[in-house]
Amino acid sequence: MLSIVPRQYFLGFIPLAAGAELITVFGVVNKASGIYGLLSIFTGHPITAAQLVLNIVSLLLLPVFLYALHNVRRQNALPVVAFSYIYFVDMLANLAFTIYFSVTWFRVFDVTAATEAGKDTSSSLDTASERGLSITIIVLVLLFKVYFCFALFGYARMLVRKAGLRADNGEGKFTKQLQFIMLAIAPSFWRRGGRRAGKGRMVNTLEEGIEMF
C-alpha cells in the first residue's frame, strides 16, 4: 500500500482524497507563515535576502493554494492536476532553500561548536549528537515533502481516470491546450491501461497536439 505513488491510500491507511486535502491544508498554513516573516522587517528582526525572497514567494502562492484546496475538496480533476505540477515545482524550490539554509546553519554551528570545544573538551560528543539529530530531522522532512508530492499526483491521477480525461479530449481552446500539455507528459501514468495503453495512443496524441497549436 505504501507505493511510491499512492493509488488509494495516503500513508497506507488514510483515503487518498483526505490525504490530498491534508497536504493542501498544510501547504496553506506554510504559505501563510510568510506573513510573519515579512513582519520581522517592521520589528527590526534581522532577515537575509534568501529569507525575504522565500517569504514573498510564499505569500504570492497563498491564493493558489487556497484555490487548490477548494478544487481538491470538490474533486475537480484538471485544476488538481495543475496544482500537482505547481506543488512539484514549489517542492523543488523548497528543497533548494532548505539545503541552502541547512548549509548556512551548519557553518555557524561548526564555528560555535569549535569555540566551545576549545573551552570544554567534553562538549564535542554533545556537538556530534546534535549535528546528527539535526541532519536526521532535515532528511525526514525532505522525504515527507517528496512523498506528499507523489500523493498529490496519485490523487490527481485518480481524478483524471474517474473523469475520463485524456490529452486529446479537452473542451475549450485554453482548457484543451492546458489539458494536452499536462496529460501528454508521461501519458502512461495518467491512463488506466498503464504503459500499453499509453504507447498505443502516443503518436496520435502528439499529432493532435501539433494540430491544436
MARVO-923872 format. One line per 3 residues: number of its first residue (from 1); for each residue x, y, z of N, C-alpha, C. Coordinates in Angstrom, 3 decimals, always signed. Atoms other than C-alpha are relative to their C-alpha. Example, Ala and Ser with C-alpha at 12.3 -4.5 7.8 and 13.67 -1.06 7.14 Angstrom:
2
1	+0.890,-1.190,+0.000,+12.300,-4.500,+7.800,+0.900,+1.200,+0.000; -0.820,-1.190,-0.060,+13.670,-1.060,+7.140,-0.770,+1.090,+0.730
This chain:
213
1	+0.823,-1.211,+0.000,+0.000,+0.000,+0.000,+0.855,+1.259,+0.000; -0.880,-1.168,-0.061,+2.954,+2.323,+0.602,+0.852,+0.075,-1.266; -0.725,-0.138,+1.257,+3.890,+2.521,-3.092,+0.497,+1.425,-0.143
4	-0.572,-1.333,+0.183,+5.873,+5.480,-4.359,-1.089,+1.012,-0.348; +1.155,-0.840,+0.328,+2.756,+6.955,-5.975,-1.242,-0.710,+0.517; +1.162,+0.685,-0.587,-0.240,+6.046,-3.778,-1.154,-0.102,-0.990
7	+1.130,+0.223,+0.885,-3.245,+4.607,-5.582,-1.333,+0.254,+0.695; +1.266,-0.144,-0.709,-5.956,+4.583,-2.917,+0.155,+0.608,+1.381; -0.172,-0.412,-1.388,-4.463,+5.408,+0.469,+1.233,+0.878,+0.162
10	-1.092,-0.890,-0.381,-2.257,+8.104,+1.948,+0.599,-0.529,+1.287; -0.705,+0.589,-1.136,+0.363,+6.755,+4.388,-0.507,-1.402,+0.309; +0.398,+1.382,-0.150,-1.181,+3.333,+3.871,-1.354,-0.249,+0.605
13	+1.287,+0.262,-0.650,-4.467,+3.837,+5.760,-0.995,+1.156,-0.132; +0.891,-1.151,+0.154,-5.909,+7.327,+5.078,-0.464,+0.054,-1.455; +0.462,-0.136,+1.385,-8.150,+7.681,+1.988,+0.760,+1.097,-0.730
16	-0.865,-0.908,+0.753,-6.217,+9.423,-0.760,-0.601,+1.397,-0.108; +0.642,-1.316,+0.074,-8.793,+12.234,-1.053,+0.236,+0.799,+1.280; -0.250,-0.679,-1.276,-8.446,+13.043,+2.648,+1.467,+0.371,+0.143
19	-1.424,-0.304,-0.059,-4.668,+12.838,+2.366,+0.363,+1.198,-0.846; -0.272,-1.148,+0.868,-4.609,+15.277,-0.556,-0.500,+1.294,+0.637; +0.514,-1.194,-0.671,-6.761,+17.690,+1.429,+0.904,+0.408,+1.159
22	-0.917,-0.302,-1.098,-4.451,+17.426,+4.453,+1.282,+0.645,-0.517; -1.221,-0.554,+0.583,-1.406,+18.080,+2.263,-0.220,+1.443,-0.421; +0.294,-1.360,+0.461,-3.068,+21.161,+0.759,-0.200,+0.945,+1.176
25	+0.184,-0.829,-1.199,-4.110,+22.461,+4.188,+1.349,+0.333,+0.621; -1.350,-0.254,-0.512,-0.527,+22.064,+5.427,+0.716,+1.031,-0.874; -0.614,-0.966,+0.909,+0.594,+23.954,+2.329,-0.530,+1.401,+0.205
28	+0.598,-1.321,-0.252,-1.840,+26.807,+3.033,+0.594,+0.611,+1.263; -0.571,-0.499,-1.264,-0.575,+27.102,+6.613,+1.457,+0.408,-0.202; -1.408,-0.302,+0.262,+3.021,+27.008,+5.395,+0.154,+1.306,-0.766
31	-0.097,-1.232,+0.787,+2.437,+29.760,+2.824,-0.457,+1.205,+0.813; +0.479,-1.107,-0.839,+0.501,+31.882,+5.330,+1.056,+0.443,+1.008; -1.059,-0.369,-0.948,+3.534,+31.797,+7.638,+0.942,+1.049,-0.575
34	-0.822,-1.048,+0.597,+5.256,+34.093,+5.139,-0.352,+1.386,+0.500; +0.417,-1.294,-0.560,+3.248,+36.930,+6.698,+0.875,+0.371,+1.191; -0.815,-0.267,-1.181,+5.198,+36.590,+9.941,+1.444,+0.281,-0.385
37	-1.351,-0.288,+0.455,+8.446,+36.533,+8.020,+0.158,+1.429,-0.466; -0.064,-1.387,+0.467,+7.647,+39.869,+6.389,-0.193,+0.988,+1.146; +0.183,-0.887,-1.153,+6.516,+41.342,+9.706,+1.301,+0.244,+0.747
40	-1.283,-0.173,-0.683,+10.054,+40.821,+11.003,+0.756,+1.208,-0.535; -0.648,-1.197,+0.550,+11.135,+43.629,+8.670,-0.379,+1.225,+0.811; +0.493,-1.170,-0.729,+8.991,+46.092,+10.606,+0.362,-0.052,+1.484
43	-0.371,+0.115,-1.411,+10.014,+44.746,+14.013,+1.501,+0.137,+0.218; -1.442,-0.162,-0.127,+13.711,+45.165,+13.262,+0.753,-1.296,+0.138; -0.682,+1.291,-0.093,+14.466,+41.428,+13.357,+0.835,-0.214,-1.265
46	-0.848,+0.183,+1.195,+17.404,+40.605,+11.029,-0.533,-1.112,-0.898; +0.487,+0.975,+0.968,+16.401,+38.759,+7.856,+0.892,+0.056,-1.236; -0.884,+0.053,+1.156,+18.540,+37.604,+4.953,-0.810,+0.187,-1.288
49	+0.671,-0.172,+1.294,+17.781,+38.196,+1.278,-0.719,-1.282,-0.415; +0.634,+1.275,+0.346,+17.023,+34.480,+0.801,-1.293,-0.199,+0.777; +1.216,+0.106,-0.804,+14.517,+34.530,+3.653,-1.077,+0.954,-0.497
52	+0.958,-0.969,+0.526,+12.882,+37.640,+2.214,-0.649,-0.520,-1.274; +0.534,+0.559,+1.250,+12.511,+36.009,-1.207,-0.953,-1.146,+0.294; +0.836,+1.143,-0.351,+11.097,+32.841,+0.363,-1.348,+0.450,+0.557
55	+1.249,-0.491,-0.588,+8.504,+34.801,+2.357,-0.882,+0.669,-1.048; +0.779,-0.653,+1.056,+7.429,+36.865,-0.656,-0.635,-1.037,-0.923; +0.536,+1.063,+0.861,+7.041,+33.758,-2.827,-1.119,-0.755,+0.712
58	+1.032,+0.700,-0.766,+5.042,+32.087,-0.055,-1.317,+0.768,-0.027; +1.223,-0.810,+0.029,+2.573,+34.983,+0.063,-0.619,+0.040,-1.390; +0.517,+0.001,+1.367,+2.266,+35.029,-3.726,-0.703,-1.321,-0.324
61	+0.593,+1.308,+0.267,+1.448,+31.319,-3.739,-1.184,-0.314,+0.910; +1.101,+0.265,-0.935,-1.055,+31.543,-0.869,-1.362,-0.052,-0.701; +1.284,+0.114,+0.714,-4.057,+32.347,-3.161,-0.090,-1.243,-0.873
64	-0.011,+1.207,+0.834,-3.013,+29.480,-5.443,-0.340,-1.225,+0.844; +0.266,+1.133,-0.877,-3.044,+27.027,-2.534,-1.429,+0.030,+0.520; +1.392,-0.101,-0.445,-6.394,+28.341,-1.288,-0.956,-0.437,-1.111
67	+0.819,+0.417,+1.139,-7.886,+27.912,-4.765,+0.132,-1.503,-0.222; -0.214,+1.438,+0.160,-6.344,+24.456,-4.970,-0.757,-0.788,+1.067; +0.737,+0.679,-1.068,-7.885,+23.497,-1.612,-1.478,-0.127,-0.355
70	+1.395,+0.027,+0.445,-11.316,+24.404,-2.995,-0.209,-1.102,-1.048; +0.144,+0.990,+1.075,-10.755,+22.197,-6.065,+0.303,-1.411,+0.473; -0.275,+1.316,-0.567,-9.272,+19.320,-4.072,-1.238,-0.533,+0.702
73	+1.209,+0.426,-0.696,-12.404,+19.227,-1.936,-1.136,-0.323,-0.960; +1.060,+0.218,+0.988,-14.684,+19.428,-4.987,+0.384,-1.061,-1.037; -0.486,+1.059,+0.881,-12.591,+16.793,-6.808,-0.061,+0.418,-1.472
76	-0.108,-0.487,+1.371,-12.085,+18.919,-9.932,+1.332,-0.469,-0.576; -1.191,+0.719,+0.457,-9.640,+16.854,-11.940,+1.069,+0.921,-0.567; -1.022,-0.788,+0.699,-7.907,+19.372,-14.208,+0.693,+1.016,+0.917
79	-0.696,-0.900,-0.930,-7.247,+22.054,-11.524,+0.907,-0.738,+0.981; -0.841,+0.771,-0.922,-5.892,+19.341,-9.224,+1.278,-0.461,-0.698; -1.200,+0.359,+0.765,-3.527,+18.161,-11.970,+0.948,+1.189,-0.089
82	-0.823,-1.211,+0.078,-2.318,+21.744,-12.446,+0.663,+0.291,+1.342; -0.559,-0.252,-1.329,-1.847,+22.115,-8.699,+1.111,-1.003,+0.324; -1.047,+1.006,-0.246,+0.177,+18.882,-8.608,+1.320,+0.432,-0.616
85	-1.228,-0.495,+0.639,+2.663,+20.347,-11.064,+0.552,+1.220,+0.749; -0.445,-1.172,-0.764,+2.769,+23.639,-9.130,+0.640,-0.436,+1.314; -0.543,+0.501,-1.265,+3.332,+21.741,-5.894,+1.367,-0.640,-0.218
88	-1.275,+0.624,+0.315,+6.146,+19.788,-7.567,+1.095,+1.053,-0.159; -0.989,-1.074,+0.183,+7.937,+22.987,-8.659,+0.285,+0.683,+1.337; -0.175,-0.629,-1.310,+7.333,+24.532,-5.235,+0.831,-0.891,+0.918
91	-0.782,+0.927,-0.815,+8.752,+21.398,-3.597,+1.480,+0.077,-0.355; -1.398,-0.111,+0.419,+11.943,+21.657,-5.669,+0.624,+1.295,+0.516; -0.497,-1.273,-0.514,+12.297,+25.321,-4.707,+0.233,-0.076,+1.506
94	-0.157,+0.146,-1.445,+11.765,+24.463,-1.039,+1.178,-0.889,+0.353; -1.173,+0.846,-0.233,+14.358,+21.705,-1.261,+1.279,+0.806,-0.136; -1.189,-0.830,+0.206,+16.862,+24.197,-2.630,+0.201,+0.957,+1.172
97	-0.106,-0.921,-1.138,+16.089,+26.728,+0.127,+0.387,-0.748,+1.270; -0.318,+0.779,-1.202,+16.224,+24.005,+2.804,+1.472,-0.386,+0.033; -1.420,+0.360,+0.070,+19.625,+22.812,+1.628,+0.878,+1.222,+0.260
100	-0.783,-1.230,-0.183,+20.903,+26.406,+1.476,+0.011,+0.430,+1.468; +0.077,-0.422,-1.396,+19.652,+27.296,+4.961,+0.708,-0.994,+0.919; -0.651,+1.015,-0.833,+20.935,+23.992,+6.378,+1.515,+0.156,-0.053
103	-1.445,-0.178,+0.133,+24.432,+24.509,+4.980,+0.455,+1.241,+0.748; -0.336,-1.239,-0.703,+24.468,+28.085,+6.310,-0.023,-0.200,+1.506; +0.126,+0.221,-1.448,+23.273,+26.966,+9.734,+1.125,-0.874,+0.520
106	-1.061,+0.896,-0.449,+25.819,+24.144,+9.962,+1.352,+0.703,+0.043; -1.252,-0.764,-0.049,+28.643,+26.562,+9.141,+0.095,+0.810,+1.286; +0.030,-0.770,-1.254,+27.615,+28.808,+12.023,+0.121,-0.938,+1.194
109	-0.022,+0.984,-1.086,+27.059,+25.745,+14.210,+1.406,-0.535,+0.228; -1.352,+0.542,-0.118,+30.542,+24.391,+13.475,+0.951,+1.011,+0.639; -0.858,-1.040,-0.585,+32.203,+27.711,+14.317,-0.267,+0.133,+1.493
112	+0.358,-0.103,-1.415,+30.289,+27.951,+17.588,+0.473,-1.220,+0.784; -0.413,+1.232,-0.674,+30.991,+24.310,+18.432,+1.514,-0.052,+0.191; -1.462,+0.006,-0.113,+34.707,+24.725,+17.741,+0.464,+0.929,+1.113
115	-0.346,-0.941,-1.068,+34.846,+27.738,+20.061,-0.267,-0.596,+1.374; +0.350,+0.603,-1.285,+33.059,+25.873,+22.853,+0.890,-1.200,+0.301; -0.860,+1.170,-0.228,+35.187,+22.756,+22.332,+1.369,+0.408,+0.514
118	-1.285,-0.470,-0.485,+38.309,+24.811,+22.938,-0.030,+0.302,+1.483; +0.136,-0.303,-1.417,+36.951,+25.752,+26.339,-0.338,-1.249,+0.809; +0.458,+1.195,-0.705,+35.353,+22.397,+27.256,+0.072,-1.192,-0.948
121	-0.175,+1.145,+0.903,+36.533,+19.148,+25.610,-1.160,-0.986,+0.089; +1.100,+0.959,-0.163,+33.529,+17.213,+26.961,-1.205,+0.333,-0.864; +1.152,-0.413,+0.802,+31.170,+19.154,+24.705,+0.058,-0.517,-1.428
124	-0.134,+0.464,+1.384,+32.468,+17.549,+21.475,-0.993,-1.111,-0.317; +0.964,+1.078,+0.224,+30.291,+14.438,+21.892,-1.416,+0.546,-0.136; +1.330,-0.603,+0.092,+27.198,+16.549,+22.512,-0.183,+0.706,-1.335
127	+0.061,-0.696,+1.284,+28.012,+18.607,+19.418,-0.250,-0.975,-1.140; +0.175,+1.006,+1.051,+28.285,+15.492,+17.247,-1.406,-0.579,+0.012; +1.354,+0.561,-0.090,+24.988,+14.087,+18.551,-1.049,+1.001,-0.471
130	+0.931,-1.031,+0.452,+23.193,+17.391,+17.975,+0.030,+0.145,-1.516; -0.137,-0.106,+1.451,+24.541,+17.578,+14.437,-0.679,-1.187,-0.695; +0.628,+1.186,+0.581,+23.458,+14.004,+13.704,-1.514,+0.049,+0.086
133	+1.448,-0.112,-0.163,+19.979,+14.637,+15.091,-0.582,+1.018,-0.974; +0.466,-1.036,+0.922,+19.621,+17.812,+13.018,-0.056,-0.522,-1.436; -0.041,+0.554,+1.351,+20.650,+16.022,+9.816,-1.133,-1.013,-0.201
136	+1.073,+0.997,+0.093,+18.198,+13.185,+10.538,-1.361,+0.665,-0.176; +1.286,-0.703,+0.089,+15.296,+15.598,+11.050,-0.166,+0.646,-1.367; +0.063,-0.653,+1.316,+16.134,+17.529,+7.871,-0.299,-1.014,-1.101
139	+0.211,+1.038,+1.014,+16.304,+14.327,+5.802,-1.427,-0.531,+0.062; +1.370,+0.496,-0.149,+12.977,+13.088,+7.213,-1.011,+0.993,-0.546; +0.909,-1.036,+0.513,+11.274,+16.401,+6.439,+0.019,+0.022,-1.525
142	-0.112,+0.003,+1.458,+12.595,+16.332,+2.871,-0.686,-1.221,-0.606; +0.643,+1.206,+0.501,+11.421,+12.742,+2.395,-1.517,+0.106,+0.075; +1.441,-0.193,-0.114,+7.949,+13.645,+3.640,-0.513,+0.938,-1.080
145	+0.410,-0.921,+1.054,+7.790,+16.547,+1.195,-0.072,-0.707,-1.350; +0.004,+0.756,+1.253,+8.688,+14.226,-1.672,-1.194,-0.940,-0.045; +1.143,+0.909,-0.045,+6.068,+11.710,-0.553,-1.322,+0.759,-0.167
148	+1.198,-0.820,+0.166,+3.441,+14.470,-0.289,-0.226,+0.321,-1.478; +0.098,-0.304,+1.429,+4.192,+15.393,-3.896,-0.509,-1.209,-0.768; +0.458,+1.223,+0.653,+3.758,+11.779,-5.004,-1.472,-0.260,+0.307
151	+1.390,+0.231,-0.386,+0.494,+11.553,-3.069,-0.947,+0.920,-0.770; +0.829,-0.924,+0.775,-0.890,+14.634,-4.814,-0.141,-0.466,-1.444; +0.073,+0.522,+1.364,-0.008,+13.198,-8.204,-0.871,-1.255,-0.060
154	+0.847,+1.181,-0.040,-1.655,+9.940,-7.183,-1.472,+0.356,+0.060; +1.394,-0.452,-0.089,-4.855,+11.774,-6.244,-0.445,+0.622,-1.314; +0.328,-0.598,+1.295,-4.751,+13.786,-9.474,-0.230,-1.080,-1.046
157	+0.178,+1.101,+0.947,-4.336,+10.566,-11.459,-1.335,-0.707,+0.223; +1.274,+0.644,-0.304,-7.319,+9.044,-9.677,-1.169,+0.818,-0.544; +1.061,-0.862,+0.510,-9.481,+12.055,-10.585,-0.023,+0.015,-1.527
160	-0.077,+0.013,+1.461,-8.247,+12.049,-14.196,-0.651,-1.263,-0.552; +0.585,+1.255,+0.468,-9.179,+8.404,-14.622,-1.502,-0.042,+0.277; +1.425,-0.021,-0.332,-12.510,+8.922,-12.884,-0.775,+0.874,-0.970
163	+0.676,-0.915,+0.920,-13.379,+11.842,-15.186,+0.184,-0.402,-1.461; -0.234,+0.436,+1.372,-12.102,+10.025,-18.284,+0.761,+1.015,-0.835; -0.763,-1.016,+0.730,-9.721,+12.851,-19.209,+1.192,-0.629,-0.707
166	-1.190,+0.375,+0.756,-7.069,+12.383,-21.852,+0.630,+1.271,-0.557; -0.687,-1.165,+0.549,-4.578,+14.651,-23.521,-0.701,+0.555,-1.222; +0.609,-0.413,+1.264,-6.761,+14.824,-26.626,-1.505,+0.230,+0.077
169	+1.453,-0.180,-0.067,-10.316,+15.284,-25.279,-0.413,+1.202,+0.848; +0.337,-1.209,-0.733,-10.239,+18.744,-23.696,-1.081,+0.807,-0.700; +1.056,-0.863,+0.533,-13.018,+21.304,-24.182,+0.406,+1.457,+0.193
172	-0.412,-1.397,-0.067,-12.426,+24.967,-24.956,+1.447,+0.138,-0.406; -1.341,-0.149,+0.563,-9.318,+26.333,-26.618,+1.084,+0.006,+1.070; -1.037,-0.090,-1.036,-7.350,+27.295,-23.495,+0.047,-1.268,+0.834
175	+0.051,+1.216,-0.817,-8.525,+24.322,-21.434,+0.556,-1.192,-0.758; -0.481,+1.102,+0.822,-7.793,+21.953,-24.318,+1.519,+0.009,-0.093; -1.455,-0.104,+0.079,-4.233,+23.256,-24.684,+0.656,-0.339,+1.331
178	-0.553,+0.274,-1.329,-3.607,+23.167,-20.930,-0.091,-1.483,+0.330; +0.184,+1.424,-0.268,-5.014,+19.663,-20.640,+0.973,-0.844,-0.812; -0.947,+0.740,+0.832,-2.866,+18.458,-23.526,+1.416,+0.087,+0.574
181	-1.355,-0.188,-0.520,+0.315,+19.935,-22.031,+0.227,-0.841,+1.255; -0.176,+0.677,-1.281,-0.264,+18.406,-18.596,-0.112,-1.511,-0.121; +0.225,+1.435,+0.083,-1.518,+14.969,-19.635,+0.848,-0.684,-1.059
184	-0.897,+0.602,+0.992,+0.823,+14.477,-22.589,+1.338,-0.371,+0.615; -1.209,+0.369,-0.726,+3.681,+14.295,-20.075,-0.250,-1.340,+0.699; +0.151,+1.352,-0.566,+4.055,+10.603,-19.162,-1.437,-0.487,-0.135
187	+1.407,+0.391,+0.190,+0.709,+9.560,-20.721,-0.341,-1.347,+0.618; +0.270,+1.306,-0.603,+1.064,+6.002,-19.419,-0.299,+0.111,+1.492; +0.276,-0.211,-1.422,+0.972,+7.396,-15.873,-1.461,+0.361,+0.217
190	+1.363,-0.499,-0.183,-2.394,+9.106,-16.351,-1.051,-0.991,-0.486; +1.004,+0.864,+0.604,-4.126,+6.429,-18.438,-0.157,-1.285,+0.788; +0.321,+1.157,-0.815,-5.825,+3.459,-16.831,+0.704,-1.261,-0.485
193	-0.610,+1.220,+0.519,-4.125,+0.897,-19.058,+1.484,-0.130,+0.261; -1.430,+0.042,-0.253,-0.584,+1.758,-17.962,+0.790,+0.267,-1.260; -0.906,-0.280,+1.117,+2.282,+1.694,-20.449,-0.580,-0.451,-1.338
196	+0.518,+0.496,+1.263,+0.493,-0.399,-23.068,-1.015,+0.966,-0.593; +1.001,-0.937,+0.499,-2.446,+1.997,-23.321,+0.639,+1.313,-0.392; -0.661,-1.268,+0.315,-0.096,+4.992,-23.271,+0.725,-0.067,-1.334
199	-0.727,+0.124,+1.254,+2.067,+3.680,-26.141,-0.947,-0.096,-1.192; +0.923,+0.196,+1.093,-0.985,+2.806,-28.202,-0.548,+1.280,-0.584; +0.578,-1.252,+0.466,-2.122,+6.432,-28.441,+0.997,+1.142,-0.021
202	-0.968,-1.083,-0.137,+1.110,+8.402,-28.048,+0.185,+0.755,-1.315; -0.230,-0.659,+1.285,+1.656,+9.093,-31.771,-1.197,+0.841,-0.393; +1.210,-0.754,+0.344,-1.959,+10.127,-32.362,-0.151,+1.236,+0.869
205	+0.115,-1.132,-0.919,-1.888,+12.374,-29.289,+0.950,+1.117,-0.398; -0.961,-1.015,+0.410,+1.252,+14.176,-30.477,-0.449,+0.687,-1.281; +0.467,-0.612,+1.254,-0.208,+14.694,-33.952,-1.163,+0.934,+0.255
208	+1.143,-0.850,-0.311,-3.446,+16.074,-32.492,+0.467,+1.254,+0.746; -0.515,-1.151,-0.729,-1.431,+18.321,-30.181,+0.632,+1.012,-0.931; -0.618,-0.907,+0.956,+0.547,+19.768,-33.091,-1.073,+0.757,-0.774
211	+1.092,-0.658,+0.713,-2.681,+20.466,-34.982,-0.704,+1.016,+0.909; +0.690,-0.873,-0.945,-4.180,+22.046,-31.862,+0.685,+1.348,+0.126; -0.755,-1.240,-0.174,-1.383,+24.633,-31.547,+0.212,+0.701,-1.341
